[in-house]
Amino acid sequence: MNRRATREVRIGEVAIGGRNPIAIQSMTTTDTNDVPASVRQTIELARAGAAIVRLTVPSVRAAEALRRIHREVRAAGILAPLVADIHYTPNAALAAADLVEKVRINPGNFADRPDRVRPGETFEEGASRVAEIFGPLVSRLKERGAALRIGVNHGSLSERITARYGDTPEGMVESALEYIAVCEQIGFDRVVVSLKSSIPAVTLAANRLFAAKTDAAGGRYPLHVGVTEAGSGEEGRVRSAVGIGALLSEGLGDTIRVSLSEDPLREIPAAREILETAERARAARQGTPSLLGVARRETMTLALGERRVGGEEPLAVLAGPECAEGGTEPPDLRLASSPAAAEETEKPIVLETPRPDEALRAGCEKKPRALFFSFPGLDSIDWETADRFLAADRVVPIVALGAERAGEVGSFVDRLRKALPRTLERGAVIGAPHGPSADLAPALEHALAERGLQWPQFLVLEADRGIVENAVALAPPLLDSIGGLLVARGRSGLSAAWEILQGTRRRITRVEYISCPSCGRTLFDLEEATARVRERTSHLKNVKIAIMGCIVNGPGEMADADVGYVGSGPGRVDLYVGPRRVEKSVPESEAVDRLMNLLRELGRWTDPPDSRAM
């Protein structure tokens, strides 16, 4: 799949978009008014590989500090452009515009801050207010030859936008387009756009929609892509790999940032791994059809013993015999490599065999409820016998196609229907057996839809790939709701499967932490606070907990969280239930205990297993 063609935007010594390489960037976590600390961290990030470095600018005083920071960073021989990150303060943006190479504004709170909204104003009058407040910044940036990022966050859409479009990808796109219209009226085109959410599926949908709308109109604005509030550790890296990887592998994205609740230096190697993996995935998908604009295909529900697959059922996990127990749950189904192995379990078994005719003819006392087999060709298997046995024993076939290219998929489906006509009246689960499975998923989805077939797909988590590589490969089909079954291979495959399904929200089996990356606005040690909350809550199931450094994106990104922990002042925390604040200015020393009490009141708390055993 080709990378999306965008216009080039120059940001100081760095150019993004056009034919330029995808740039990695990061953000300092220091107080911008602490000039020595900010200079030191900016230099460290640039030397670690950040092509662009962003600093938070919450006030005019912080904007003025940029003058010294910029001078000292350049004196150290660092040419990475500096970006001023603005929320709520247009006057700080104007001050920063004279001092750095780029300004980032958030349309959700730049001109639509509640104290600026005029009583009774219409939507159109609100748009005029946006132009009135935003226009001077655009003119200043144009005069200086500096750049702008219009950074839309799902969690901080304005009330005016959500009242008309809802809390939706469409609302995110319309929020960006309103600000782009002001830039175009002034004749300013050094514009980069981002549309981010803590939910990878929302991020993917918003960026796809924005690209489709603006490219049709000739805009072709470069995209800065990322996942907000991704969290930390493996969870944060997988969620970022899912959201960023899905976009890059479709050719969307000109610069990236991995937002981790950790030391920002750790963002650089994480971003590099995702970028390199996604670039390989994009190259592998050349010629693969896109699912953009394709309606979701309805699939039938098939019973594999007590486990049902397809339809509206949650995606099931089928673990290979070599998979070690791991992750948050046991597998839904296990593969056995021989009839003898199938005899050793009471659970419904899926028997993996190269020859379904021989496996069924040999039989075993406990009939497998499904046979997993490849479809190598019509000559090597007695397909008539296989069809007779499969149909008679009501065994569900899980068929691995032999197609290696998207153009071959349809012919394989046709050959399979011809080979197993009686069996396939009841349905099958079908997919590619290895490597290209995620790459071929859209082509197989098109082929099945064209033939009116409602067979669910299976996807494969590869044994010889790391978790980030598997996350990038599987993200597009999983986020597009493709797949009724995920086959986990390799010793660590089961643990990786549950982590990736959690990251895509196809199966939430443990606590989901929505935690922002720290920045200069953060009012406590975010990494330490996140660790304390995790220590007390990691045993919970199917609970979402938000841990936010400040209020900038808090309530919006917490909208579907059960509870939230948000910095409100030095050593002080506000507690939320969903987007609603329920406790104000709680001392940080008491905040985790009070958060636990909220979960108890909501009926979402269970005691840890160790405490119940005592």
N, C-alpha and C positions, 0 to 999 in steps of 0.2 A: 504494500500500500504506500503510495507516494506521500511525502510530507506535504502538508497544506502550504500552498504558496501564499506568503504574506509580504507586506511592504517592509523595507528595512527601516529601523528606528535606531538612530545613533544616540548613545548615552555616554557622553564623554569619550573615552578611548575605546569603548565597547559598542559594537553594533549587534543588535538582535533582529530576528526576522530575516526575510530574504533568503539568501543562500548561506547565511552565517551558522556556525555550529550552535547547538542548543547550550545556553549559558546556565551555569549553576550559581545560585546566589544564596545568601543567608542574612541574618539580622542579629545585631548586637543585643545583649541582655543587660547592659549597663545603664545606669542613669546618665542620660546624655549630658546633663550638667556636670557630671564628673568627667572632665575632659581627659585627664591622663588614663583613666580606666577605659574610656571609650576609644581613645586612640590605640591603646594597647590591643584591645580585642578586635578592632577593625583590621589592624595589621596582621594579627594572628589568622583571622578568617581569610584575608586575601592570600596570605602565604600558604594556607591550607588548600586553596583552590576555588574560593568564592570569587567569581568574576565581577560581582556587584554586591555591595554591602549596604544594608538599610539600618537606619537608626530612628528610634521613636522621637517625635517632636510634639510633646503635649502642650507647649506654651511658647510664647515669643522668647522668653528667656532661654529655653532649650534651643530654639532656632538660632539665637545669637551664639550659643556655644559651638554650633557647627562651623563657625568661622575659624576658630582655633583648631578644631578637630581636623577640618579639611587641610589647613595649612601644615599641621604637624604630620598628618598621614602622607601628604605629598613630599614633605621634607625627608621622610623615611624611604622614599623611592617607590611608594605604592601608588599605582595609577588606577586601581579599581574605582569606578564611579561610586559616589555616595548618594543615597536616596533618603529623603526626609519622609517619614511615615506620619501622616496627619489624620487625626480623628477629632471632630467637633470644633476645630480652631482655624477658620479661614485666615485670620490675621497672622497666625504662626506659619501657615503655608506661604503667604506672601513674603514674609521675612525670609523663609528658607529658600524660596525660589531664586534669590540672589546669591546663594551660598553653595548650592550643591548641583549635581548634574541631572537630578530627577526628583520629582515630588510624587508621592503616592497619596491619593485621597480616597475616602470611603463614601460613595454616594448616599449610603444609609444614614450618615450623621454629619455630612459636611454642610449642607444647606437645609436639610429637613429636620434639624434638631428641634425638639418640641417647642422651645422658647422662641423659635423663629417663625413658627407656623402662625399665619394670621387667622383670627377667628372667622369661621364660615367660608374660608377660601375654597374655590373649586380645584379640581385636579389640575386644570390648565393654568389657573392662577399660581398654583404651587410650582408648576414648571417654569413660569416666568420668574418666580423668586429664585429658583435654582440658577437661571441664567444671570440674574442680577448679582448673586453672591459669588458664583463660580467664574463668571466671565473675566473679572480682573486678574485672577490667578492665571487663566489661560493666556491672556494678553501679555502678562509678565514673562511667562515661560517662553512664549513665542519671541519676544524681544531678546531674550538671553540665549536662545537656541538650546534650551534645556528640554527635558522630556517629562512626560506625565504618565503615571499608571492610574487608571480608573479601576480601583480594586473593590469589587462587589463581594460582600460576604453574605452567605445565606442567613447567618445568624443575626445580621443587623440591617435587614431591609427596613426602609422607613414605613411608618404607618400609612402614609399616602399611597405608596406602591402596593403594600399588602392588601389595603382596602379594595384596590381595583383588580390586582392579579393574584392575590393570595401568596402564601409562603411557598412559592413554586419556582422551578427553573425558569418559567416564562417571566415571573416577576424579577428574577435576577437579571435576565437579559434586558428587559425593558428599563430597569434601573440604569444599566450601563449605557443603553442607547440614548437615554435622555441627556446624559452628560456628553456623550459623543456628539450629539446634535449641536451643543453649544460650541464645542471645539471646531466643528465643520463650519459653523456660521462665522467664526473668527478667522478661519483659514489656517488652523493649527493641526498638523498631522503627525507630530512626534508623540503618538499615543500608543500605549500598551494597555491591554485589558486583562483582568483576571476575574474569574467567577468561581469562588471556592465555597465548599461546605465541609462539615465534618463527616458527612455521609457521602461516600464515594459515588454512589449511584446518582445522587443529585448533582455532584460535580460533573460527572460525565454527561448527563442530560443537558445541563446548562451550557457547557462548552460546545457541545454538538449543535445546539439550537442557535447559539450566538454565531458560530462559524457559518452555518447555513444561511442565516438571515443577512449577515453583513457581507459575506462573499457574493451573494446574489446582487447586492447593491453596489459592489465594487469597493467596499471598505478594506477588507483584508488586513485588519489590525492584528499585530502579533499578540500571542497569548502567553501570559505568565500562568503556569499551572501548578497546582498543589492541593493538598487536603488540609483544611484548618483543624486545629485541636486534635491532631492525629494521636497524641499520647506519647508514650515512651517505650523503650525496650523493643522486644520483638513485635509486640502488638502495634506500636507506632510505625515501625518500619514496614510491616505487612500492610497496614491500612494505607500508608503512603504509596507503597508499591502497587496496590490495587487501583487507587484513584489516578495517580500520575502515570503508571504503566499502561492503563487502559487508554488514556488519552494519547500518549506518545506513540503507542503501537498502532493507533489509527491515524497518525500523522498530525495530531493536534498538539501544539506547544512549541514555544520558541525560547523560553527560559523557565527554570523550575526552582522551587524551594521545597525542601522536606522540613516540615514544621514539627520538631520534637520537643517534648518537655524535658530537655536535657541541655548540657553544655552545647552551645551552637556549633562548636568545632566538630561535634559528632554528626552534625547534619551533612557535612561535605562528603565523607565516604559513603554515607547512606544514599545521598543523591546520585553520586557517581555510579554506584552499583545499579540503581534503578534505571538511570539513563542508558548505561551500556547494555543492560538486559533488554530494555524496551526498544532500543535501536535495532538489535538483532531480531526481535520479534516482529518489528515493522517490516524489515527486509524479507522475513520469511512469509509475510502475509501478502506479498505482491500478487495481484490478480485475484485476491480473495474478495468476494462481495461484502459490502457493508450492510449492517442491519438498521442503519439510520432510516427512520420513517417506516419500517416494516412492522406491521401489527404483530403482537405476540401470538404465537401459534398455540392453539389449544391441544393438549395431549391427553391421551387416555390414561386411566389408572390401572396398573397391573399389580396383582398380588403375588409377592414372593414369600410364601408362607404367611407369617403374621405381619410382615412388613409390606406396605403398599408404596409403589413408586409411580411418579408421574402425576398428572392432573394437578390438583391443588395441594398435594402432599408436600411437606418439607423435603428438600433434597436429601436423599439417603446416601450414606457412606458405606462403601463396600471395601473392606480391607483385605489386601493380599496376605497369604499365609506367613510371609516374612515380616509383616508389620508388627513392631513391638507395641504393647499397650501404652498409650500415652495420650496427652491432651486432656480435655475435660470430660470426654464421654467414651464409652466403648463403641465399636462400630455397629452400625445397624445390621450388617450382613458380613459374613466372612467367606473368602474364597478358599476352596480346598483344591489341591492339585491332583487328587486321586480318589476313587470311590472309597478306599480304605480310610482316608482322612475324613471323608464325609460321615463315616460311621461313628467317629469319636465325639460328636457333638449332638446335643439335643435340639439345638436351634436349626431353623431352616438354613440349608447350605446352598451356596452357589458353587458348582463344580466347574473348574477350568479345564478344558480339554481341547486338543487340536482336532478331535474327530467325534462329533456329537453322535454319529450313528453307532460307533463302537461303544461309547460310554453308556448309551441307553440300552444297547443290546446286552452288555455285560450286566448292567443293573446293580442294585445294592438294596439291602433291606429298607434303608431309609432313602427314599427317592429324593434326589435333589429337586428343589423347587425352581431352580433356574440352571441353565447351562451357559457358561461364558466361553465362546469360541470365536476363532477367526474365520474369515470367509476368503480363503486363499485362491479359490478357483473351482470350477465345476468338475474338474477331472479327478481331484484327489479324494473326494468324499462321495459316498453313496447318498446323494441328497434325497432320493426317493425314500430310502429306508429311514434317514434322519427325520424327514417330514412326517412319516407314518408314526414313528416312536414319539416324537415331540407332541404331535397332535393327540395321540392316544393317552399319553401320560400327563397331559396338560402342564408341561414344563415350559416356563417362559424362556425364550432364547434371548441372550444378551450377545449381540453380534458385533464383532470388531471388523470393520471394513478394511480392505487392503488398499484403499485409495491413498495416493501420496500427493495428489494435486487436486485443487478445487474442481477442475473440469472433469475429473473422473468420478466424482461422487454420485451424480445422477445415474450413471450406467451401473454402478455397483448396487444401488438401491433396486434398480430394475432386475438385475440378475438374481438378487436375493429373493425378490417377490416371486420370480419364476421358479426358483429352487425349492421354496418352502411355502407353497400356496395355502395348504390347509392350516399349518401352524400360524401363519401370519394373519389369518382372519381374526385371531384372538389378540394379536399385537406382539410387539417385540421392543426391546431396548437396543438402541443402535448408536454406534459412535466409531471414532478412529482409535486404533489400539495404542498408539504411542506417539511421542514427539509432536506431530502436527495436529493432535486431536483438537486443541483449542483453536488452532489456525483454520482447521477445516469445519469447525462448528457452524459458522455462518453459512457456508456453502451447503452443508447437510441440512440446515434449517430451511434454506430456500428449496432444496430438492424435495424434502418431505412435504412442505407446504404446497408446492406445485402439483404434487401427486395426491393431495388430499389425505395424506397419512398422518395419523395422530400418535405415532410412536414417540415415546420419550427418548431423549439423547442421554448417553453417558459421556462423562469427561474423565480424563486420566491425570492424576497427579504423579509426575515422573520420579522414579527412584534416583536417577542420576542428576537431578536438578536440585539446587538449594531452594529454600523456602521463598526467597525473593523472586527467583527466576520462575518458580511455579506460580506465585501470586500474579506476576506480570502476565504470564501466558494464559492463566485461567480467568483473569479479571474481566475481559470483554464479554465472553459468553455468560459468566455468572452474573454480572451486572445487568445483562440483557435478559435475565430470567431463563436462559437456556440451561437445560440439564435437569434430569430427574434423579441422576445417580452419579456420584463421584467415586471413582476407583482409586484407592490409595495404594501406591507401590513403595517399596523401600522400607528399611527399618524405622525411620523417623516419619514415614508417610502419614500415619494416623494423626500424630500430633500436628503436623503441618496442615493436614486437611481441615481439622477443626479451627485452626488459627485463620486460615484463608476464608473459610465459610463465615467466621465471625467478622472478618474484615469487610466482606461483601454484604453482610447482613442476610445471607441466605439461610444460616442457622446460627442463632445466638444461644450459646450453651453455657455462658458464664457471664461475669460482670463485664460490661463495656464501660471503659473509662474515656470520657471526652475531656481531654486536658490540653490546654493551650500551650504553645511554646512561650517561654518566659521572654520578657522584653523590658525596656526601661520603665514601662508603666506598672509592672508587677509590684505588688505591695508586700510580698512575703517570698520566702524561698520556695518556689513552685515545685522544684524537683523533690525537695524534702517533704513538702506537704503531700504531694502525690504518693510518695512512698509510705507515709503514715496512713493515708486513707486506704491504699492497697493492702497494707498489712492487716488492717481490721476487717476488710470486706471481701477479700479475694475468694472466699469460700462460697459466696452467694451465687445464685443461679438467675439468669435472665433479668438482671437489674442493670440500669444505666445510671452512672454517677458522673456528674460534670465537676471538674476542678479547674477553675478559671482564675487567672492572675488579676483581672480587673473586669470592669463592667462593659468594656468596649464591645465585645461580641457575646458576652455572657448569656443574657436572657434568651436571645435568639437561638444560639447553638445549643442551649439547654432545653429547648422547647419540647423535645421528646425524651429528655432525661427524667428519671424518677425524682432525683434530688440533685442539688447543686451547691457547690462550695466556692464562693466568689470573694476575692479580696476587695475590701471596701475602704481601707485605711491602714496605716502602719500597725501591724499586729492585730488587725481586726478583719472579721469575715462576715459576710452576709450569707444566709442559708436560704435555699429556694426549693420549692416543690414545682417541678416543671418550670415554666417561665415566671412563676409568682414568688416574690420574696416573702418569706414567712418569719424570718428572724433577722434582726439588723444589728450590726456592729458587735458581733460575738467575739470575745477574746480568743485569739488563735489557740491558746492553751486548752480551751474548752470546746473548740469547734468540732473536732472529730467525734467526741462523745455526743454532742448535740446532733450531729449528722446521723449517728447510729439511732438515736431516739426517734428522729424523723422517719427512718426506715421502719422502725417498729410500729409507729403510729399508722404508717401506710400499709402494714401487713406484708412488707417485703423483706423482713429480717428473719433469718434462721440462725441459731447458734452454731459456731464452728463444730465440726465433728469431734475434735479433741475435748471441748468443754462438755459435750453431751455425754462423753464416756466417763467423765470424772464423777 
